Amino acid sequence: MPLLSEQDSEFLKKDFKDKLKNNIKLIFFKSEDGCLYCKEAKDILLEVSGLSDKISFEEYDFDKDADKVKQYNIKRTPAIVIEGDRDYGVRYYGMPAGHEFMTLVHGIINVSAKETGLSEKTIEKLKEIIKPFNIQVFVTPT
């Protein structure tokens, strides 16, 4: 049974057709041991990846695929890497449902278009950072 309504699927198909500029990969990391929502997160990603031929899906196991976990610097599951022509460091941890679902959709569109939505002034300021920096954004409706 689909998790997305027919209306939502049709909206996303059109949105992806209009806005996806380049191919992207949704790389999913699950764990068999105690991963709350891994199955549901995977199901959503499979549905989303089926809405455009520009979206592909890969799956890895956090406990068995240590090389991929290290390569993508994954900290917990469920984890989603949104990768374009290269890894831009975009990670989504948790269940992409409810209000948080659109965060995933916007991430897909932004990575595909190679756009950040940041102003030129902000981009210039960020170029001054010379050490590795970890930015975390938490999304919640409350």
C-alpha positions as CSV (number, residue, x, y, z in Angstrom):
1,M,0.0,0.0,0.0
2,P,1.5,3.4,-1.0
3,L,2.4,5.8,1.8
4,L,1.9,8.8,-0.5
5,S,-1.6,9.7,-1.7
6,E,-2.3,9.7,-5.4
7,Q,-2.7,13.5,-5.3
8,D,0.7,13.9,-3.5
9,S,2.4,11.5,-5.9
10,E,1.1,13.4,-9.0
11,F,2.1,16.8,-7.4
12,L,5.6,15.5,-6.8
13,K,6.0,13.9,-10.3
14,K,5.2,17.3,-11.8
15,D,7.4,19.2,-9.3
16,F,10.3,16.8,-10.0
17,K,9.8,17.1,-13.8
18,D,9.9,20.9,-13.6
19,K,12.7,21.2,-11.0
20,L,15.1,18.3,-11.1
21,K,18.0,19.4,-13.3
22,N,20.5,16.6,-12.7
23,N,20.4,13.0,-11.5
24,I,20.5,12.3,-7.8
25,K,21.0,9.3,-5.7
26,L,19.1,8.6,-2.5
27,I,21.5,6.4,-0.4
28,F,19.7,4.8,2.5
29,F,21.4,3.4,5.6
30,K,19.4,1.0,7.7
31,S,20.1,-1.2,10.7
32,E,18.5,-4.5,11.6
33,D,19.1,-3.9,15.3
34,G,16.7,-1.5,16.9
35,C,16.3,0.9,14.1
36,L,13.0,2.7,14.7
37,Y,11.3,3.6,11.4
38,C,13.9,2.1,9.0
39,K,11.3,0.1,7.2
40,E,9.0,3.0,6.8
41,A,11.8,5.4,5.7
42,K,12.9,2.9,3.1
43,D,9.3,2.5,1.8
44,I,9.0,6.3,1.4
45,L,12.3,6.6,-0.4
46,L,11.4,3.8,-2.8
47,E,8.1,5.6,-3.6
48,V,9.9,8.9,-4.0
49,S,12.6,7.4,-6.2
50,G,9.9,5.9,-8.4
51,L,8.5,9.4,-9.2
52,S,11.3,10.5,-11.5
53,D,13.9,8.8,-13.7
54,K,16.4,11.3,-12.3
55,I,16.3,9.7,-8.8
56,S,18.0,6.4,-8.0
57,F,18.0,4.5,-4.8
58,E,20.8,2.5,-3.0
59,E,20.6,0.8,0.3
60,Y,23.3,-0.2,2.8
61,D,23.3,-1.8,6.2
62,F,24.9,0.3,9.0
63,D,26.2,-2.8,10.7
64,K,27.5,-4.7,7.7
65,D,28.7,-2.1,5.2
66,A,31.4,-0.4,7.3
67,D,33.2,1.0,4.3
68,K,30.1,2.8,3.0
69,V,29.3,4.0,6.6
70,K,32.8,5.5,6.8
71,Q,32.8,6.9,3.3
72,Y,29.6,8.8,3.9
73,N,30.3,9.5,7.6
74,I,27.0,8.1,8.8
75,K,26.3,8.4,12.5
76,R,23.0,6.7,13.1
77,T,20.0,5.1,11.3
78,P,17.8,5.6,9.5
79,A,20.1,7.9,7.4
80,I,19.6,9.3,3.9
81,V,22.4,10.7,1.8
82,I,21.2,13.0,-1.0
83,E,24.0,12.8,-3.5
84,G,24.3,14.6,-6.8
85,D,27.2,14.5,-9.2
86,R,29.2,14.4,-6.0
87,D,28.6,14.1,-2.3
88,Y,27.8,17.6,-1.0
89,G,27.4,16.3,2.6
90,V,23.6,16.5,2.6
91,R,22.3,14.0,5.2
92,Y,18.8,13.4,6.5
93,Y,18.5,11.4,9.7
94,G,15.2,10.1,10.9
95,M,11.8,9.5,9.3
96,P,10.9,11.8,6.4
97,A,7.2,12.0,7.2
98,G,4.7,14.6,8.1
99,H,6.0,18.2,8.0
100,E,9.5,16.9,7.7
101,F,8.8,15.2,4.4
102,M,9.1,18.5,2.5
103,T,12.5,19.0,3.9
104,L,13.6,15.8,2.1
105,V,11.8,16.9,-1.1
106,H,13.6,20.3,-1.0
107,G,16.9,18.6,-0.3
108,I,16.4,16.5,-3.4
109,I,15.5,19.5,-5.6
110,N,18.4,21.6,-4.3
111,V,21.0,19.0,-4.7
112,S,19.7,18.2,-8.2
113,A,19.8,21.9,-9.2
114,K,23.1,22.4,-7.4
115,E,21.5,25.3,-5.6
116,T,21.7,26.2,-1.9
117,G,19.2,29.0,-1.7
118,L,21.9,31.1,0.0
119,S,22.6,34.7,-0.9
120,E,25.8,35.6,-2.6
121,K,26.9,37.5,0.5
122,T,26.4,34.4,2.6
123,I,28.3,32.2,0.1
124,E,31.2,34.6,0.1
125,K,31.3,34.6,3.9
126,L,31.2,30.8,4.0
127,K,34.3,30.7,1.8
128,E,36.2,32.3,4.6
129,I,35.8,29.1,6.7
130,I,39.1,27.1,6.4
131,K,38.5,24.3,8.9
132,P,36.0,21.5,8.6
133,F,32.7,22.5,10.1
134,N,29.7,20.4,11.0
135,I,26.3,22.1,10.5
136,Q,23.2,20.4,11.8
137,V,19.7,21.6,11.1
138,F,16.9,20.1,13.2
139,V,13.4,20.1,11.7
140,T,10.3,19.8,13.8
141,P,6.9,21.3,13.8
142,T,7.0,22.0,17.5
